[in-house]
Amino acid sequence: MEDKSIIIKKVKKVQGAGAHGGSWKVAFADFMTGMMAFFLLMWLVNMTTKPQKEKLAHYFQEYSIFAEGGAGGTTQMISTEQAVPAAQITITQTPAASGDAEGEGSPAGLEQLKNKLQQEIEQQLADLKDQVHIEVFEGGVKVDIMDKEGNPMFPLGSTTLTVSGQKILKVVCDNIKSTSSRIEIEGHTDAVSYANKEFGNWELSTARASAARVEVEKNGIPSSRLRRVSGYAATEPIIKENPFDPRNRRISLRLYPEKQGKSPAQVQPPAQTQVQPQPAQPQTPVQVAPKVGPQTPLQVYPARLK
């Protein structure tokens, strides 16, 4: 009987694929996804303008997926509560333009401004109302503040306003602050001449107009509304038959309201028509970028006082 030898085979089982396994594919896929997102971000940064970048930054600062979708988030960048349904439309009806028929610069508007000033002068300055003359001229309203024997707007030969002159200018300014009127200030004298040729009626009328400008600005009228400040000496007397009449010594304010439009205080909000919303239809979420020191008047002492 032949001897039979027993042969034992040991087989080694290799766990996995070692260095040549498939785990690298997962890492490579993550890497490619990250690169794609990076290049997409670079493209968006290059293609968007600065205002769009600011809106996007504001959006991501304010928006939170957890505030609306809970721990699981949400698939919409803007919730249905934030989005306005297409059926909810507000129609604003702008009143038809009426030209100058109702504007401040229309004849009716000028007459209204004149009556308003006249009424305020009579109510607040009953003792001075006869020294204020208001009239409408083409394109504006003229306010003459005149001297009166015993009650001048300026002391004789001086460029400093009296208390009476300050009171009248304050009432006038308080009533034109809310308007769009541009202003011209004129100084006028009577025909009495000065012995001193270095300082005459031209210099006096101009200096008084400038002093009135300072007082107007003190009363809240910005300098941007002033068109001109000038002196006319005795060339345009208001009492033509008597150039020496004290009423010819005056300060004139010419008011030029805007021909179109009204002041902010007079503009009424436009009427709106609200359309009732219809049931909103489900729509595919859309990614939307959200919107995100006074001048000191000159004191003049001429050789001959007026």
C-alpha positions in Angstrom: 0.0 0.0 0.0 1.5 3.3 -1.1 1.8 6.1 1.3 -0.4 9.1 0.4 1.0 12.5 1.5 -1.4 15.2 2.5 -0.9 18.7 0.9 -2.4 21.7 2.6 -2.9 24.9 0.6 -3.1 28.2 2.3 -5.0 30.9 0.4 -4.5 34.6 1.3 -7.6 36.8 0.9 -6.7 40.4 0.0 -9.1 42.8 1.8 -10.1 45.5 -0.6 -8.1 46.7 -3.5 -5.3 48.4 -1.5 -3.8 51.4 -3.3 -5.8 50.6 -6.3 -9.3 50.6 -4.6 -12.3 52.9 -5.5 -12.2 55.3 -2.6 -10.2 57.8 -4.5 -13.1 58.3 -6.9 -15.2 59.7 -4.2 -12.5 62.2 -3.2 -12.0 63.1 -6.9 -15.7 63.7 -7.4 -15.8 66.0 -4.3 -12.8 67.9 -5.7 -14.4 68.4 -9.1 -17.7 69.5 -7.5 -15.8 72.1 -5.5 -13.8 73.3 -8.5 -17.0 73.7 -10.5 -18.6 75.7 -7.7 -15.5 77.8 -7.5 -15.4 78.6 -11.2 -19.1 79.3 -11.2 -18.6 81.8 -8.4 -15.7 83.5 -10.2 -17.9 83.8 -13.3 -20.8 85.3 -11.3 -18.4 87.8 -9.6 -17.0 88.9 -13.0 -20.4 89.2 -14.7 -22.3 91.1 -12.0 -22.2 94.9 -11.4 -21.3 96.6 -8.1 -25.0 97.4 -7.3 -25.9 93.7 -8.0 -23.1 92.5 -5.7 -24.4 94.8 -2.9 -27.9 93.5 -3.3 -26.7 89.9 -3.2 -24.6 90.6 -0.1 -27.6 92.2 1.6 -29.8 89.3 0.6 -27.5 86.7 2.2 -27.0 88.8 5.3 -30.7 89.1 5.9 -32.1 85.8 4.7 -32.1 82.6 6.8 -33.3 79.2 5.6 -33.8 78.1 9.2 -36.1 81.0 10.0 -38.7 79.8 7.5 -38.0 76.2 6.6 -37.0 74.8 10.0 -34.1 72.5 10.5 -34.6 70.9 7.1 -34.4 74.2 5.2 -36.4 75.2 2.2 -36.2 74.8 -1.5 -37.2 78.4 -2.2 -34.9 81.4 -1.9 -38.0 83.7 -1.4 -41.0 82.3 0.5 -44.5 82.5 -0.8 -45.3 85.0 1.9 -42.6 87.4 0.7 -43.4 87.0 -3.0 -46.2 89.1 -4.3 -48.7 87.1 -6.3 -49.1 88.2 -9.8 -52.8 89.0 -9.4 -52.1 91.5 -6.6 -51.5 94.7 -8.6 -51.7 98.2 -7.4 -52.6 100.7 -10.1 -51.6 104.3 -9.4 -53.7 106.9 -11.3 -51.8 110.1 -11.8 -54.0 113.1 -12.2 -53.9 114.5 -15.7 -51.7 117.5 -16.1 -53.7 120.7 -16.0 -51.0 123.0 -17.3 -50.6 126.3 -15.4 -54.3 126.5 -14.5 -53.7 125.4 -11.0 -50.0 126.0 -10.5 -48.4 128.7 -8.3 -47.4 130.7 -11.4 -50.8 130.7 -12.9 -52.9 133.9 -12.7 -55.2 132.2 -10.2 -52.2 131.1 -8.1 -50.6 134.6 -8.2 -53.9 136.1 -7.1 -54.2 133.6 -4.3 -50.7 134.4 -3.1 -51.4 138.1 -3.1 -54.6 137.6 -1.1 -52.9 135.4 1.4 -50.1 137.9 2.0 -52.6 140.8 2.2 -54.7 139.0 4.7 -51.8 138.0 7.0 -50.5 141.6 6.9 -53.9 143.0 7.9 -54.3 140.5 10.7 -50.8 140.5 12.2 -49.6 144.0 11.4 -52.7 146.2 11.6 -50.7 149.3 12.6 -48.3 148.8 9.6 -50.6 147.6 6.9 -50.7 151.0 5.2 -46.9 150.7 4.6 -47.2 147.5 2.6 -48.4 147.5 -1.0 -49.0 144.1 -2.7 -49.7 143.8 -6.4 -49.7 141.1 -9.1 -47.5 141.7 -12.2 -46.9 139.4 -15.1 -45.2 136.3 -13.8 -45.1 137.2 -10.1 -46.2 139.2 -7.0 -44.5 142.4 -5.9 -44.4 143.4 -2.2 -43.4 147.1 -1.5 -42.4 147.9 2.1 -42.5 151.7 2.2 -41.4 154.4 4.6 -43.9 156.6 6.4 -43.4 160.0 7.9 -42.4 159.2 11.5 -42.1 155.4 10.9 -39.3 154.6 8.4 -38.1 151.1 7.5 -34.5 152.4 7.9 -33.3 155.3 9.9 -32.5 158.3 7.8 -29.2 157.7 5.9 -28.8 154.3 7.6 -28.7 150.7 6.3 -30.0 149.1 9.6 -33.6 147.9 9.5 -35.9 149.3 12.1 -38.2 147.1 14.3 -41.1 147.9 12.0 -39.1 146.8 8.9 -38.1 143.5 10.7 -41.7 142.8 11.6 -43.0 143.2 8.1 -40.2 141.1 6.5 -40.8 138.3 9.1 -44.6 138.1 8.3 -43.8 138.0 4.5 -41.1 135.4 4.9 -43.3 133.2 7.1 -45.9 133.1 4.4 -43.6 132.3 1.4 -41.4 129.6 3.1 -43.6 126.8 1.9 -43.9 128.1 -1.7 -41.5 127.6 -4.6 -41.1 131.3 -5.2 -37.8 132.7 -6.3 -37.1 136.2 -4.9 -35.6 139.4 -6.1 -34.9 142.2 -3.6 -34.7 145.8 -4.7 -33.7 148.9 -2.8 -35.2 152.3 -3.7 -34.7 155.9 -2.4 -36.4 159.2 -2.9 -35.0 162.0 -5.0 -33.2 163.8 -2.2 -29.5 163.9 -3.2 -26.4 163.7 -1.1 -23.8 166.4 -0.8 -21.1 163.7 -0.5 -20.5 162.3 -4.0 -18.7 159.2 -2.6 -21.8 157.8 -1.1 -25.1 158.6 -2.9 -28.5 157.2 -3.5 -27.1 154.3 -5.6 -24.9 153.1 -2.8 -27.6 153.6 -0.2 -30.3 151.7 -2.1 -27.9 148.8 -2.8 -26.8 148.6 0.8 -30.4 148.6 2.1 -31.3 145.9 -0.4 -28.4 143.8 1.0 -29.5 144.4 4.6 -33.0 143.2 3.7 -31.4 140.1 2.1 -29.7 139.3 5.4 -33.0 139.7 7.3 -34.8 137.4 4.8 -32.2 134.7 5.2 -32.5 135.1 9.0 -36.2 134.3 8.7 -35.6 130.9 7.0 -35.5 131.7 3.3 -32.4 129.9 1.8 -30.0 131.9 -0.3 -30.6 129.5 -3.2 -34.0 131.0 -3.7 -32.6 134.5 -4.2 -32.4 135.6 -7.9 -31.1 139.2 -7.6 -30.3 141.9 -5.0 -30.0 145.3 -6.5 -30.3 149.1 -5.8 -32.3 151.5 -8.1 -31.7 154.8 -6.3 -34.5 157.2 -7.2 -35.0 155.9 -10.8 -38.3 154.1 -10.1 -40.4 156.1 -7.7 -43.7 154.6 -6.6 -45.2 158.1 -6.2 -44.2 159.4 -9.6 -45.9 162.8 -9.2 -43.7 163.6 -6.1 -40.2 162.0 -6.3 -39.5 163.4 -2.8 -42.4 161.5 -1.1 -41.1 159.3 1.8 -43.0 156.3 0.3 -40.5 156.2 -2.5 -38.0 155.1 0.1 -38.8 151.4 0.1 -37.7 147.8 -0.2 -39.4 145.7 -2.9 -39.7 142.0 -2.9 -40.5 140.4 -6.3 -41.8 136.8 -5.9 -41.6 134.5 -8.9 -43.5 131.2 -8.2 -42.8 128.1 -10.3 -45.1 128.0 -13.4 -45.6 124.2 -13.1 -46.2 122.1 -10.0 -47.0 122.9 -6.5 -45.1 123.1 -3.3 -44.6 119.9 -1.3 -47.2 121.0 1.3 -49.9 121.4 -1.4 -49.3 118.1 -3.3 -51.9 115.5 -2.5 -51.1 111.8 -2.7 -52.3 110.2 -5.9 -55.4 108.0 -5.9 -54.8 104.3 -6.0 -57.0 101.5 -7.2 -56.5 98.1 -5.5 -57.2 95.0 -7.6 -58.6 92.1 -5.5 -56.1 89.2 -5.5 -57.0 85.9 -7.1 -56.0 82.5 -5.7 -52.3 82.1 -6.4 -51.4 79.3 -8.7 -48.4 77.0 -7.7 -45.4 78.2 -9.6 -41.8 77.0 -9.9 -39.7 78.9 -7.4 -37.7 81.6 -9.0 -34.4 82.9 -7.7 -34.8 86.7 -7.4 -32.3 89.2 -6.3 -34.0 91.4 -3.7 -34.0 95.2 -3.7 -32.5 96.1 -1.3 -23.3 134.0 10.7 -25.3 136.9 9.5 -23.6 139.8 7.8 -23.4 143.0 9.8 -25.2 145.9 8.0 -23.1 148.9 7.0 -23.8 152.0 9.1 -23.5 155.1 6.8 -23.2 158.7 8.0 -23.6 160.8 4.8 -22.9 164.5 4.7 -26.6 165.2 4.2 -29.2 163.0 5.8 -32.5 162.3 4.0 
